[in-house]
């Protein structure tokens, strides 16, 4: 698995969505969050986009790198 660096934007898998009946329309991922710190062995702490550090630790298996795109509209 790839090592994620602090500052990388990620999404977190919503594991409750898979376990809960009737959660078909819930989001598969939450976020984006920012990698705050690597604790080793694929475990990370995250912070929100406003800089608040979350207490929960996340395994890399639940993280997905967030890629955003910018849509450019050309007008004649």
CHARMM internal coordinates of N, CA and C (Angstrom, degrees):
IC EDIT
DIST 1 N 1 CA 1.4520
DIST 1 CA 1 C 1.5225
ANGL 1 N 1 CA 1 C 110.19
DIST 1 C 2 N 1.3078
ANGL 1 CA 1 C 2 N 114.18
DIHE 1 N 1 CA 1 C 2 N 149.74
DIST 2 N 2 CA 1.4555
ANGL 1 C 2 N 2 CA 118.38
DIHE 1 CA 1 C 2 N 2 CA 179.79
DIST 2 CA 2 C 1.5210
ANGL 2 N 2 CA 2 C 110.98
DIHE 1 C 2 N 2 CA 2 C -78.48
DIST 2 C 3 N 1.3081
ANGL 2 CA 2 C 3 N 115.61
DIHE 2 N 2 CA 2 C 3 N 147.35
DIST 3 N 3 CA 1.4654
ANGL 2 C 3 N 3 CA 121.86
DIHE 2 CA 2 C 3 N 3 CA 176.83
DIST 3 CA 3 C 1.5213
ANGL 3 N 3 CA 3 C 107.58
DIHE 2 C 3 N 3 CA 3 C -87.07
DIST 3 C 4 N 1.3242
ANGL 3 CA 3 C 4 N 117.40
DIHE 3 N 3 CA 3 C 4 N 132.26
DIST 4 N 4 CA 1.4544
ANGL 3 C 4 N 4 CA 121.71
DIHE 3 CA 3 C 4 N 4 CA 178.80
DIST 4 CA 4 C 1.5215
ANGL 4 N 4 CA 4 C 109.35
DIHE 3 C 4 N 4 CA 4 C -95.32
DIST 4 C 5 N 1.3132
ANGL 4 CA 4 C 5 N 116.00
DIHE 4 N 4 CA 4 C 5 N 138.80
DIST 5 N 5 CA 1.4570
ANGL 4 C 5 N 5 CA 121.10
DIHE 4 CA 4 C 5 N 5 CA -177.41
DIST 5 CA 5 C 1.5201
ANGL 5 N 5 CA 5 C 110.88
DIHE 4 C 5 N 5 CA 5 C -96.08
DIST 5 C 6 N 1.3499
ANGL 5 CA 5 C 6 N 117.42
DIHE 5 N 5 CA 5 C 6 N 148.64
DIST 6 N 6 CA 1.4571
ANGL 5 C 6 N 6 CA 119.90
DIHE 5 CA 5 C 6 N 6 CA 175.06
DIST 6 CA 6 C 1.5268
ANGL 6 N 6 CA 6 C 110.27
DIHE 5 C 6 N 6 CA 6 C -54.64
DIST 6 C 7 N 1.3357
ANGL 6 CA 6 C 7 N 115.21
DIHE 6 N 6 CA 6 C 7 N 137.67
DIST 7 N 7 CA 1.4529
ANGL 6 C 7 N 7 CA 121.04
DIHE 6 CA 6 C 7 N 7 CA -178.37
DIST 7 CA 7 C 1.5193
ANGL 7 N 7 CA 7 C 113.27
DIHE 6 C 7 N 7 CA 7 C 99.82
DIST 7 C 8 N 1.3514
ANGL 7 CA 7 C 8 N 117.41
DIHE 7 N 7 CA 7 C 8 N -13.70
DIST 8 N 8 CA 1.4630
ANGL 7 C 8 N 8 CA 121.22
DIHE 7 CA 7 C 8 N 8 CA 178.67
DIST 8 CA 8 C 1.5219
ANGL 8 N 8 CA 8 C 109.66
DIHE 7 C 8 N 8 CA 8 C -72.30
DIST 8 C 9 N 1.3312
ANGL 8 CA 8 C 9 N 116.96
DIHE 8 N 8 CA 8 C 9 N 134.51
DIST 9 N 9 CA 1.4626
ANGL 8 C 9 N 9 CA 121.25
DIHE 8 CA 8 C 9 N 9 CA 176.73
DIST 9 CA 9 C 1.5224
ANGL 9 N 9 CA 9 C 109.16
DIHE 8 C 9 N 9 CA 9 C -83.82
DIST 9 C 10 N 1.3386
ANGL 9 CA 9 C 10 N 115.98
DIHE 9 N 9 CA 9 C 10 N 133.78
DIST 10 N 10 CA 1.4618
ANGL 9 C 10 N 10 CA 121.55
DIHE 9 CA 9 C 10 N 10 CA -178.46
DIST 10 CA 10 C 1.5227
ANGL 10 N 10 CA 10 C 111.31
DIHE 9 C 10 N 10 CA 10 C -136.83
DIST 10 C 11 N 1.3283
ANGL 10 CA 10 C 11 N 115.06
DIHE 10 N 10 CA 10 C 11 N 161.09
DIST 11 N 11 CA 1.4529
ANGL 10 C 11 N 11 CA 123.14
DIHE 10 CA 10 C 11 N 11 CA 169.63
DIST 11 CA 11 C 1.5210
ANGL 11 N 11 CA 11 C 107.36
DIHE 10 C 11 N 11 CA 11 C -108.41
DIST 11 C 12 N 1.3334
ANGL 11 CA 11 C 12 N 117.50
DIHE 11 N 11 CA 11 C 12 N 152.35
DIST 12 N 12 CA 1.4624
ANGL 11 C 12 N 12 CA 122.33
DIHE 11 CA 11 C 12 N 12 CA 179.35
DIST 12 CA 12 C 1.5254
ANGL 12 N 12 CA 12 C 109.00
DIHE 11 C 12 N 12 CA 12 C -113.31
DIST 12 C 13 N 1.3301
ANGL 12 CA 12 C 13 N 115.49
DIHE 12 N 12 CA 12 C 13 N 129.53
DIST 13 N 13 CA 1.4630
ANGL 12 C 13 N 13 CA 120.55
DIHE 12 CA 12 C 13 N 13 CA 178.85
DIST 13 CA 13 C 1.5239
ANGL 13 N 13 CA 13 C 110.33
DIHE 12 C 13 N 13 CA 13 C -62.42
DIST 13 C 14 N 1.3164
ANGL 13 CA 13 C 14 N 116.12
DIHE 13 N 13 CA 13 C 14 N 133.10
DIST 14 N 14 CA 1.4621
ANGL 13 C 14 N 14 CA 122.61
DIHE 13 CA 13 C 14 N 14 CA 178.05
DIST 14 CA 14 C 1.5257
ANGL 14 N 14 CA 14 C 107.98
DIHE 13 C 14 N 14 CA 14 C -87.29
DIST 14 C 15 N 1.3373
ANGL 14 CA 14 C 15 N 117.15
DIHE 14 N 14 CA 14 C 15 N 90.88
DIST 15 N 15 CA 1.4695
ANGL 14 C 15 N 15 CA 120.89
DIHE 14 CA 14 C 15 N 15 CA -175.78
DIST 15 CA 15 C 1.5288
ANGL 15 N 15 CA 15 C 112.15
DIHE 14 C 15 N 15 CA 15 C -69.38
DIST 15 C 16 N 1.3254
ANGL 15 CA 15 C 16 N 118.22
DIHE 15 N 15 CA 15 C 16 N -25.57
DIST 16 N 16 CA 1.4615
ANGL 15 C 16 N 16 CA 120.85
DIHE 15 CA 15 C 16 N 16 CA 178.38
DIST 16 CA 16 C 1.5194
ANGL 16 N 16 CA 16 C 110.94
DIHE 15 C 16 N 16 CA 16 C -66.04
DIST 16 C 17 N 1.3229
ANGL 16 CA 16 C 17 N 116.75
DIHE 16 N 16 CA 16 C 17 N -29.12
DIST 17 N 17 CA 1.4510
ANGL 16 C 17 N 17 CA 121.00
DIHE 16 CA 16 C 17 N 17 CA -179.98
DIST 17 CA 17 C 1.5255
ANGL 17 N 17 CA 17 C 110.51
DIHE 16 C 17 N 17 CA 17 C -62.27
DIST 17 C 18 N 1.3134
ANGL 17 CA 17 C 18 N 117.69
DIHE 17 N 17 CA 17 C 18 N -36.88
DIST 18 N 18 CA 1.4636
ANGL 17 C 18 N 18 CA 121.69
DIHE 17 CA 17 C 18 N 18 CA -179.41
DIST 18 CA 18 C 1.5314
ANGL 18 N 18 CA 18 C 111.91
DIHE 17 C 18 N 18 CA 18 C -73.67
DIST 18 C 19 N 1.3261
ANGL 18 CA 18 C 19 N 117.08
DIHE 18 N 18 CA 18 C 19 N -32.96
DIST 19 N 19 CA 1.4579
ANGL 18 C 19 N 19 CA 121.89
DIHE 18 CA 18 C 19 N 19 CA -172.57
DIST 19 CA 19 C 1.5284
ANGL 19 N 19 CA 19 C 114.03
DIHE 18 C 19 N 19 CA 19 C -88.12
DIST 19 C 20 N 1.3181
ANGL 19 CA 19 C 20 N 116.84
DIHE 19 N 19 CA 19 C 20 N -25.48
DIST 20 N 20 CA 1.4533
ANGL 19 C 20 N 20 CA 120.56
DIHE 19 CA 19 C 20 N 20 CA -172.54
DIST 20 CA 20 C 1.5236
ANGL 20 N 20 CA 20 C 111.97
DIHE 19 C 20 N 20 CA 20 C -91.81
DIST 20 C 21 N 1.3056
ANGL 20 CA 20 C 21 N 115.91
DIHE 20 N 20 CA 20 C 21 N 133.01
DIST 21 N 21 CA 1.4546
ANGL 20 C 21 N 21 CA 121.15
DIHE 20 CA 20 C 21 N 21 CA 177.05
DIST 21 CA 21 C 1.5252
ANGL 21 N 21 CA 21 C 108.65
DIHE 20 C 21 N 21 CA 21 C -72.31
DIST 21 C 22 N 1.3075
ANGL 21 CA 21 C 22 N 116.18
DIHE 21 N 21 CA 21 C 22 N 137.07
DIST 22 N 22 CA 1.4612
ANGL 21 C 22 N 22 CA 120.61
DIHE 21 CA 21 C 22 N 22 CA 178.75
DIST 22 CA 22 C 1.5162
ANGL 22 N 22 CA 22 C 113.77
DIHE 21 C 22 N 22 CA 22 C 84.43
DIST 22 C 23 N 1.3262
ANGL 22 CA 22 C 23 N 117.37
DIHE 22 N 22 CA 22 C 23 N 10.05
DIST 23 N 23 CA 1.4618
ANGL 22 C 23 N 23 CA 121.07
DIHE 22 CA 22 C 23 N 23 CA -177.67
DIST 23 CA 23 C 1.5296
ANGL 23 N 23 CA 23 C 111.52
DIHE 22 C 23 N 23 CA 23 C -98.72
DIST 23 C 24 N 1.3064
ANGL 23 CA 23 C 24 N 116.72
DIHE 23 N 23 CA 23 C 24 N 23.22
DIST 24 N 24 CA 1.4600
ANGL 23 C 24 N 24 CA 121.70
DIHE 23 CA 23 C 24 N 24 CA -175.49
DIST 24 CA 24 C 1.5252
ANGL 24 N 24 CA 24 C 113.02
DIHE 23 C 24 N 24 CA 24 C -57.49
DIST 24 C 25 N 1.3133
ANGL 24 CA 24 C 25 N 117.43
DIHE 24 N 24 CA 24 C 25 N -33.80
DIST 25 N 25 CA 1.4616
ANGL 24 C 25 N 25 CA 120.95
DIHE 24 CA 24 C 25 N 25 CA -174.73
DIST 25 CA 25 C 1.5195
ANGL 25 N 25 CA 25 C 113.73
DIHE 24 C 25 N 25 CA 25 C -95.87
DIST 25 C 26 N 1.3235
ANGL 25 CA 25 C 26 N 117.65
DIHE 25 N 25 CA 25 C 26 N 3.83
DIST 26 N 26 CA 1.4647
ANGL 25 C 26 N 26 CA 120.05
DIHE 25 CA 25 C 26 N 26 CA 177.52
DIST 26 CA 26 C 1.5347
ANGL 26 N 26 CA 26 C 109.78
DIHE 25 C 26 N 26 CA 26 C -76.87
DIST 26 C 27 N 1.3208
ANGL 26 CA 26 C 27 N 115.60
DIHE 26 N 26 CA 26 C 27 N 157.42
DIST 27 N 27 CA 1.4611
ANGL 26 C 27 N 27 CA 120.87
DIHE 26 CA 26 C 27 N 27 CA 179.35
DIST 27 CA 27 C 1.5273
ANGL 27 N 27 CA 27 C 110.49
DIHE 26 C 27 N 27 CA 27 C -65.10
DIST 27 C 28 N 1.3332
ANGL 27 CA 27 C 28 N 116.13
DIHE 27 N 27 CA 27 C 28 N 142.27
DIST 28 N 28 CA 1.4590
ANGL 27 C 28 N 28 CA 121.13
DIHE 27 CA 27 C 28 N 28 CA 177.30
DIST 28 CA 28 C 1.5247
ANGL 28 N 28 CA 28 C 111.16
DIHE 27 C 28 N 28 CA 28 C -76.39
DIST 28 C 29 N 1.3337
ANGL 28 CA 28 C 29 N 117.02
DIHE 28 N 28 CA 28 C 29 N -27.59
DIST 29 N 29 CA 1.4658
ANGL 28 C 29 N 29 CA 122.56
DIHE 28 CA 28 C 29 N 29 CA -179.08
DIST 29 CA 29 C 1.5208
ANGL 29 N 29 CA 29 C 109.59
DIHE 28 C 29 N 29 CA 29 C -133.10
DIST 29 C 30 N 1.3405
ANGL 29 CA 29 C 30 N 115.60
DIHE 29 N 29 CA 29 C 30 N 152.20
DIST 30 N 30 CA 1.4545
ANGL 29 C 30 N 30 CA 121.58
DIHE 29 CA 29 C 30 N 30 CA 173.62
DIST 30 CA 30 C 1.5255
ANGL 30 N 30 CA 30 C 108.61
DIHE 29 C 30 N 30 CA 30 C -116.79
DIST 30 C 31 N 1.2993
ANGL 30 CA 30 C 31 N 115.90
DIHE 30 N 30 CA 30 C 31 N 156.71
DIST 31 N 31 CA 1.4620
ANGL 30 C 31 N 31 CA 119.18
DIHE 30 CA 30 C 31 N 31 CA 178.63
DIST 31 CA 31 C 1.5029
ANGL 31 N 31 CA 31 C 111.14
DIHE 30 C 31 N 31 CA 31 C 131.66
DIST 31 C 32 N 1.2721
ANGL 31 CA 31 C 32 N 117.77
DIHE 31 N 31 CA 31 C 32 N -163.20
DIST 32 N 32 CA 1.4547
ANGL 31 C 32 N 32 CA 128.65
DIHE 31 CA 31 C 32 N 32 CA 11.86
DIST 32 CA 32 C 1.5300
ANGL 32 N 32 CA 32 C 112.96
DIHE 31 C 32 N 32 CA 32 C -81.47
DIST 32 C 33 N 1.3262
ANGL 32 CA 32 C 33 N 114.34
DIHE 32 N 32 CA 32 C 33 N 155.70
DIST 33 N 33 CA 1.4561
ANGL 32 C 33 N 33 CA 123.64
DIHE 32 CA 32 C 33 N 33 CA 174.75
DIST 33 CA 33 C 1.5238
ANGL 33 N 33 CA 33 C 107.58
DIHE 32 C 33 N 33 CA 33 C -124.00
DIST 33 C 34 N 1.3109
ANGL 33 CA 33 C 34 N 116.43
DIHE 33 N 33 CA 33 C 34 N 170.92
DIST 34 N 34 CA 1.4540
ANGL 33 C 34 N 34 CA 122.17
DIHE 33 CA 33 C 34 N 34 CA 179.07
DIST 34 CA 34 C 1.5262
ANGL 34 N 34 CA 34 C 108.25
DIHE 33 C 34 N 34 CA 34 C -119.01
DIST 34 C 35 N 1.3456
ANGL 34 CA 34 C 35 N 116.91
DIHE 34 N 34 CA 34 C 35 N 133.96
DIST 35 N 35 CA 1.4670
ANGL 34 C 35 N 35 CA 120.50
DIHE 34 CA 34 C 35 N 35 CA 175.95
DIST 35 CA 35 C 1.5264
ANGL 35 N 35 CA 35 C 108.01
DIHE 34 C 35 N 35 CA 35 C -62.32
DIST 35 C 36 N 1.3309
ANGL 35 CA 35 C 36 N 115.92
DIHE 35 N 35 CA 35 C 36 N 122.78
DIST 36 N 36 CA 1.4608
ANGL 35 C 36 N 36 CA 121.21
DIHE 35 CA 35 C 36 N 36 CA 179.34
DIST 36 CA 36 C 1.5243
ANGL 36 N 36 CA 36 C 110.52
DIHE 35 C 36 N 36 CA 36 C -92.58
DIST 36 C 37 N 1.3421
ANGL 36 CA 36 C 37 N 114.77
DIHE 36 N 36 CA 36 C 37 N -48.46
DIST 37 N 37 CA 1.4661
ANGL 36 C 37 N 37 CA 119.19
DIHE 36 CA 36 C 37 N 37 CA -174.98
DIST 37 CA 37 C 1.5212
ANGL 37 N 37 CA 37 C 110.01
DIHE 36 C 37 N 37 CA 37 C -154.89
DIST 37 C 38 N 1.3289
ANGL 37 CA 37 C 38 N 115.96
DIHE 37 N 37 CA 37 C 38 N 143.60
DIST 38 N 38 CA 1.4554
ANGL 37 C 38 N 38 CA 122.03
DIHE 37 CA 37 C 38 N 38 CA 172.98
DIST 38 CA 38 C 1.5236
ANGL 38 N 38 CA 38 C 107.77
DIHE 37 C 38 N 38 CA 38 C -95.94
DIST 38 C 39 N 1.3480
ANGL 38 CA 38 C 39 N 115.98
DIHE 38 N 38 CA 38 C 39 N 125.52
DIST 39 N 39 CA 1.4587
ANGL 38 C 39 N 39 CA 120.85
DIHE 38 CA 38 C 39 N 39 CA -179.04
DIST 39 CA 39 C 1.5249
ANGL 39 N 39 CA 39 C 111.71
DIHE 38 C 39 N 39 CA 39 C -98.38
DIST 39 C 40 N 1.3350
ANGL 39 CA 39 C 40 N 116.77
DIHE 39 N 39 CA 39 C 40 N 3.99
DIST 40 N 40 CA 1.4556
ANGL 39 C 40 N 40 CA 121.18
DIHE 39 CA 39 C 40 N 40 CA -179.59
DIST 40 CA 40 C 1.5081
ANGL 40 N 40 CA 40 C 112.40
DIHE 39 C 40 N 40 CA 40 C 92.04
DIST 40 C 41 N 1.3259
ANGL 40 CA 40 C 41 N 115.85
DIHE 40 N 40 CA 40 C 41 N 156.14
DIST 41 N 41 CA 1.4661
ANGL 40 C 41 N 41 CA 124.04
DIHE 40 CA 40 C 41 N 41 CA 178.22
DIST 41 CA 41 C 1.5281
ANGL 41 N 41 CA 41 C 112.89
DIHE 40 C 41 N 41 CA 41 C 55.11
DIST 41 C 42 N 1.3459
ANGL 41 CA 41 C 42 N 117.14
DIHE 41 N 41 CA 41 C 42 N 34.75
DIST 42 N 42 CA 1.4584
ANGL 41 C 42 N 42 CA 120.94
DIHE 41 CA 41 C 42 N 42 CA 175.73
DIST 42 CA 42 C 1.5120
ANGL 42 N 42 CA 42 C 115.02
DIHE 41 C 42 N 42 CA 42 C 77.67
DIST 42 C 43 N 1.3218
ANGL 42 CA 42 C 43 N 118.34
DIHE 42 N 42 CA 42 C 43 N 20.17
DIST 43 N 43 CA 1.4649
ANGL 42 C 43 N 43 CA 122.53
DIHE 42 CA 42 C 43 N 43 CA 179.34
DIST 43 CA 43 C 1.5314
ANGL 43 N 43 CA 43 C 108.93
DIHE 42 C 43 N 43 CA 43 C -111.30
DIST 43 C 44 N 1.3334
ANGL 43 CA 43 C 44 N 115.07
DIHE 43 N 43 CA 43 C 44 N 135.31
DIST 44 N 44 CA 1.4608
ANGL 43 C 44 N 44 CA 120.62
DIHE 43 CA 43 C 44 N 44 CA -174.59
DIST 44 CA 44 C 1.5193
ANGL 44 N 44 CA 44 C 111.93
DIHE 43 C 44 N 44 CA 44 C -134.64
DIST 44 C 45 N 1.3312
ANGL 44 CA 44 C 45 N 114.98
DIHE 44 N 44 CA 44 C 45 N 152.82
DIST 45 N 45 CA 1.4581
ANGL 44 C 45 N 45 CA 120.41
DIHE 44 CA 44 C 45 N 45 CA 166.02
DIST 45 CA 45 C 1.5240
ANGL 45 N 45 CA 45 C 106.06
DIHE 44 C 45 N 45 CA 45 C -105.58
DIST 45 C 46 N 1.3258
ANGL 45 CA 45 C 46 N 115.26
DIHE 45 N 45 CA 45 C 46 N 147.74
DIST 46 N 46 CA 1.4582
ANGL 45 C 46 N 46 CA 121.33
DIHE 45 CA 45 C 46 N 46 CA -176.11
DIST 46 CA 46 C 1.5164
ANGL 46 N 46 CA 46 C 110.25
DIHE 45 C 46 N 46 CA 46 C -121.42
DIST 46 C 47 N 1.3299
ANGL 46 CA 46 C 47 N 115.27
DIHE 46 N 46 CA 46 C 47 N 160.64
DIST 47 N 47 CA 1.4541
ANGL 46 C 47 N 47 CA 120.41
DIHE 46 CA 46 C 47 N 47 CA 171.59
DIST 47 CA 47 C 1.5195
ANGL 47 N 47 CA 47 C 108.38
DIHE 46 C 47 N 47 CA 47 C -130.85
DIST 47 C 48 N 1.3188
ANGL 47 CA 47 C 48 N 115.28
DIHE 47 N 47 CA 47 C 48 N 153.27
DIST 48 N 48 CA 1.4517
ANGL 47 C 48 N 48 CA 120.38
DIHE 47 CA 47 C 48 N 48 CA 179.75
DIST 48 CA 48 C 1.5231
ANGL 48 N 48 CA 48 C 109.00
DIHE 47 C 48 N 48 CA 48 C -74.42
DIST 48 C 49 N 1.3062
ANGL 48 CA 48 C 49 N 115.91
DIHE 48 N 48 CA 48 C 49 N 171.94
DIST 49 N 49 CA 1.4583
ANGL 48 C 49 N 49 CA 120.32
DIHE 48 CA 48 C 49 N 49 CA -179.49
DIST 49 CA 49 C 1.5269
ANGL 49 N 49 CA 49 C 112.40
DIHE 48 C 49 N 49 CA 49 C -64.02
DIST 49 C 50 N 1.3412
ANGL 49 CA 49 C 50 N 117.60
DIHE 49 N 49 CA 49 C 50 N -23.01
DIST 50 N 50 CA 1.4726
ANGL 49 C 50 N 50 CA 119.68
DIHE 49 CA 49 C 50 N 50 CA 177.63
DIST 50 CA 50 C 1.5291
ANGL 50 N 50 CA 50 C 112.54
DIHE 49 C 50 N 50 CA 50 C -89.50
DIST 50 C 51 N 1.3475
ANGL 50 CA 50 C 51 N 117.50
DIHE 50 N 50 CA 50 C 51 N 2.99
DIST 51 N 51 CA 1.4595
ANGL 50 C 51 N 51 CA 121.47
DIHE 50 CA 50 C 51 N 51 CA 173.99
DIST 51 CA 51 C 1.5163
ANGL 51 N 51 CA 51 C 116.26
DIHE 50 C 51 N 51 CA 51 C 98.31
DIST 51 C 52 N 1.3352
ANGL 51 CA 51 C 52 N 118.14
DIHE 51 N 51 CA 51 C 52 N -0.65
DIST 52 N 52 CA 1.4617
ANGL 51 C 52 N 52 CA 121.51
DIHE 51 CA 51 C 52 N 52 CA 178.93
DIST 52 CA 52 C 1.5260
ANGL 52 N 52 CA 52 C 109.99
DIHE 51 C 52 N 52 CA 52 C -74.63
DIST 52 C 53 N 1.3297
ANGL 52 CA 52 C 53 N 117.28
DIHE 52 N 52 CA 52 C 53 N 123.06
DIST 53 N 53 CA 1.4677
ANGL 52 C 53 N 53 CA 121.77
DIHE 52 CA 52 C 53 N 53 CA -179.21
DIST 53 CA 53 C 1.5262
ANGL 53 N 53 CA 53 C 109.34
DIHE 52 C 53 N 53 CA 53 C -80.25
DIST 53 C 54 N 1.3378
ANGL 53 CA 53 C 54 N 116.58
DIHE 53 N 53 CA 53 C 54 N 129.81
DIST 54 N 54 CA 1.4610
ANGL 53 C 54 N 54 CA 121.75
DIHE 53 CA 53 C 54 N 54 CA 177.89
DIST 54 CA 54 C 1.5207
ANGL 54 N 54 CA 54 C 109.61
DIHE 53 C 54 N 54 CA 54 C -83.79
DIST 54 C 55 N 1.3232
ANGL 54 CA 54 C 55 N 116.94
DIHE 54 N 54 CA 54 C 55 N 143.23
DIST 55 N 55 CA 1.4659
ANGL 54 C 55 N 55 CA 121.82
DIHE 54 CA 54 C 55 N 55 CA -179.07
DIST 55 CA 55 C 1.5272
ANGL 55 N 55 CA 55 C 112.26
DIHE 54 C 55 N 55 CA 55 C -76.62
DIST 55 C 56 N 1.3224
ANGL 55 CA 55 C 56 N 116.87
DIHE 55 N 55 CA 55 C 56 N -28.33
DIST 56 N 56 CA 1.4568
ANGL 55 C 56 N 56 CA 121.99
DIHE 55 CA 55 C 56 N 56 CA -178.01
DIST 56 CA 56 C 1.5233
ANGL 56 N 56 CA 56 C 110.97
DIHE 55 C 56 N 56 CA 56 C -67.23
DIST 56 C 57 N 1.3260
ANGL 56 CA 56 C 57 N 116.30
DIHE 56 N 56 CA 56 C 57 N 142.30
DIST 57 N 57 CA 1.4591
ANGL 56 C 57 N 57 CA 122.01
DIHE 56 CA 56 C 57 N 57 CA 174.99
DIST 57 CA 57 C 1.5308
ANGL 57 N 57 CA 57 C 107.87
DIHE 56 C 57 N 57 CA 57 C -99.81
DIST 57 C 58 N 1.3329
ANGL 57 CA 57 C 58 N 116.76
DIHE 57 N 57 CA 57 C 58 N 141.91
DIST 58 N 58 CA 1.4565
ANGL 57 C 58 N 58 CA 121.60
DIHE 57 CA 57 C 58 N 58 CA -175.61
DIST 58 CA 58 C 1.5148
ANGL 58 N 58 CA 58 C 110.86
DIHE 57 C 58 N 58 CA 58 C -122.51
DIST 58 C 59 N 1.3310
ANGL 58 CA 58 C 59 N 116.31
DIHE 58 N 58 CA 58 C 59 N 135.41
DIST 59 N 59 CA 1.4545
ANGL 58 C 59 N 59 CA 122.30
DIHE 58 CA 58 C 59 N 59 CA 175.46
DIST 59 CA 59 C 1.5200
ANGL 59 N 59 CA 59 C 108.89
DIHE 58 C 59 N 59 CA 59 C -81.28
DIST 59 C 60 N 1.3113
ANGL 59 CA 59 C 60 N 116.67
DIHE 59 N 59 CA 59 C 60 N 147.13
DIST 60 N 60 CA 1.4603
ANGL 59 C 60 N 60 CA 121.88
DIHE 59 CA 59 C 60 N 60 CA -178.15
DIST 60 CA 60 C 1.5243
ANGL 60 N 60 CA 60 C 112.13
DIHE 59 C 60 N 60 CA 60 C -59.25
DIST 60 C 61 N 1.3390
ANGL 60 CA 60 C 61 N 117.87
DIHE 60 N 60 CA 60 C 61 N -25.08
DIST 61 N 61 CA 1.4621
ANGL 60 C 61 N 61 CA 121.38
DIHE 60 CA 60 C 61 N 61 CA 179.01
DIST 61 CA 61 C 1.5269
ANGL 61 N 61 CA 61 C 111.94
DIHE 60 C 61 N 61 CA 61 C -62.81
DIST 61 C 62 N 1.3415
ANGL 61 CA 61 C 62 N 117.47
DIHE 61 N 61 CA 61 C 62 N -24.56
DIST 62 N 62 CA 1.4705
ANGL 61 C 62 N 62 CA 121.45
DIHE 61 CA 61 C 62 N 62 CA -179.85
DIST 62 CA 62 C 1.5262
ANGL 62 N 62 CA 62 C 112.96
DIHE 61 C 62 N 62 CA 62 C -94.36
DIST 62 C 63 N 1.3298
ANGL 62 CA 62 C 63 N 117.32
DIHE 62 N 62 CA 62 C 63 N -2.18
DIST 63 N 63 CA 1.4588
ANGL 62 C 63 N 63 CA 120.80
DIHE 62 CA 62 C 63 N 63 CA -175.24
DIST 63 CA 63 C 1.5233
ANGL 63 N 63 CA 63 C 111.48
DIHE 62 C 63 N 63 CA 63 C -104.84
DIST 63 C 64 N 1.3183
ANGL 63 CA 63 C 64 N 114.75
DIHE 63 N 63 CA 63 C 64 N 145.65
DIST 64 N 64 CA 1.4562
ANGL 63 C 64 N 64 CA 121.97
DIHE 63 CA 63 C 64 N 64 CA 177.59
DIST 64 CA 64 C 1.5270
ANGL 64 N 64 CA 64 C 106.86
DIHE 63 C 64 N 64 CA 64 C -135.79
DIST 64 C 65 N 1.3262
ANGL 64 CA 64 C 65 N 117.15
DIHE 64 N 64 CA 64 C 65 N 128.99
DIST 65 N 65 CA 1.4617
ANGL 64 C 65 N 65 CA 120.51
DIHE 64 CA 64 C 65 N 65 CA -179.06
DIST 65 CA 65 C 1.5227
ANGL 65 N 65 CA 65 C 109.01
DIHE 64 C 65 N 65 CA 65 C -61.75
DIST 65 C 66 N 1.3269
ANGL 65 CA 65 C 66 N 115.66
DIHE 65 N 65 CA 65 C 66 N 132.45
DIST 66 N 66 CA 1.4589
ANGL 65 C 66 N 66 CA 122.68
DIHE 65 CA 65 C 66 N 66 CA -178.49
DIST 66 CA 66 C 1.5198
ANGL 66 N 66 CA 66 C 109.39
DIHE 65 C 66 N 66 CA 66 C -90.79
DIST 66 C 67 N 1.3099
ANGL 66 CA 66 C 67 N 115.70
DIHE 66 N 66 CA 66 C 67 N 125.10
DIST 67 N 67 CA 1.4566
ANGL 66 C 67 N 67 CA 119.90
DIHE 66 CA 66 C 67 N 67 CA 174.78
DIST 67 CA 67 C 1.5170
ANGL 67 N 67 CA 67 C 108.09
DIHE 66 C 67 N 67 CA 67 C -120.80
DIST 67 C 68 N 1.3109
ANGL 67 CA 67 C 68 N 115.23
DIHE 67 N 67 CA 67 C 68 N 126.40
DIST 68 N 68 CA 1.4652
ANGL 67 C 68 N 68 CA 118.98
DIHE 67 CA 67 C 68 N 68 CA 178.46
DIST 68 CA 68 C 1.5178
ANGL 68 N 68 CA 68 C 107.71
DIHE 67 C 68 N 68 CA 68 C -106.99
DIST 68 C 69 N 1.2794
ANGL 68 CA 68 C 69 N 114.29
DIHE 68 N 68 CA 68 C 69 N 161.26
DIST 69 N 69 CA 1.4507
ANGL 68 C 69 N 69 CA 118.61
DIHE 68 CA 68 C 69 N 69 CA 177.37
DIST 69 CA 69 C 1.5182
ANGL 69 N 69 CA 69 C 108.49
DIHE 68 C 69 N 69 CA 69 C -134.27
DIST 69 C 70 N 1.2885
ANGL 69 CA 69 C 70 N 114.64
DIHE 69 N 69 CA 69 C 70 N 154.78
DIST 70 N 70 CA 1.4562
ANGL 69 C 70 N 70 CA 121.48
DIHE 69 CA 69 C 70 N 70 CA 179.42
DIST 70 CA 70 C 1.5131
ANGL 70 N 70 CA 70 C 107.46
DIHE 69 C 70 N 70 CA 70 C -113.28
DIST 70 C 71 N 1.2861
ANGL 70 CA 70 C 71 N 115.58
DIHE 70 N 70 CA 70 C 71 N 129.23
DIST 71 N 71 CA 1.4629
ANGL 70 C 71 N 71 CA 120.69
DIHE 70 CA 70 C 71 N 71 CA -179.29
DIST 71 CA 71 C 1.5279
ANGL 71 N 71 CA 71 C 108.48
DIHE 70 C 71 N 71 CA 71 C -95.65
DIST 71 C 72 N 1.3176
ANGL 71 CA 71 C 72 N 116.19
DIHE 71 N 71 CA 71 C 72 N 121.96
DIST 72 N 72 CA 1.4513
ANGL 71 C 72 N 72 CA 120.79
DIHE 71 CA 71 C 72 N 72 CA -179.39
DIST 72 CA 72 C 1.5227
ANGL 72 N 72 CA 72 C 108.59
DIHE 71 C 72 N 72 CA 72 C -103.52
DIST 72 C 73 N 1.3207
ANGL 72 CA 72 C 73 N 115.34
DIHE 72 N 72 CA 72 C 73 N 127.72
DIST 73 N 73 CA 1.4496
ANGL 72 C 73 N 73 CA 120.74
DIHE 72 CA 72 C 73 N 73 CA 179.59
DIST 73 CA 73 C 1.5186
ANGL 73 N 73 CA 73 C 108.11
DIHE 72 C 73 N 73 CA 73 C -106.78
DIST 73 C 74 N 1.3191
ANGL 73 CA 73 C 74 N 115.99
DIHE 73 N 73 CA 73 C 74 N 122.19
DIST 74 N 74 CA 1.4595
ANGL 73 C 74 N 74 CA 121.16
DIHE 73 CA 73 C 74 N 74 CA 179.05
DIST 74 CA 74 C 1.5349
ANGL 74 N 74 CA 74 C 107.96
DIHE 73 C 74 N 74 CA 74 C -97.47
DIST 74 C 75 N 1.2878
ANGL 74 CA 74 C 75 N 115.23
DIHE 74 N 74 CA 74 C 75 N 129.76
DIST 75 N 75 CA 1.4693
ANGL 74 C 75 N 75 CA 119.15
DIHE 74 CA 74 C 75 N 75 CA 177.67
DIST 75 CA 75 C 1.5201
ANGL 75 N 75 CA 75 C 109.09
DIHE 74 C 75 N 75 CA 75 C -114.42
DIST 75 C 76 N 1.3185
ANGL 75 CA 75 C 76 N 114.76
DIHE 75 N 75 CA 75 C 76 N 140.48
DIST 76 N 76 CA 1.4699
ANGL 75 C 76 N 76 CA 119.69
DIHE 75 CA 75 C 76 N 76 CA -178.79
DIST 76 CA 76 C 1.5148
ANGL 76 N 76 CA 76 C 111.69
DIHE 75 C 76 N 76 CA 76 C -84.03
END
COOR INIT
IC SEED 1 N 1 CA 1 C
IC BUILD
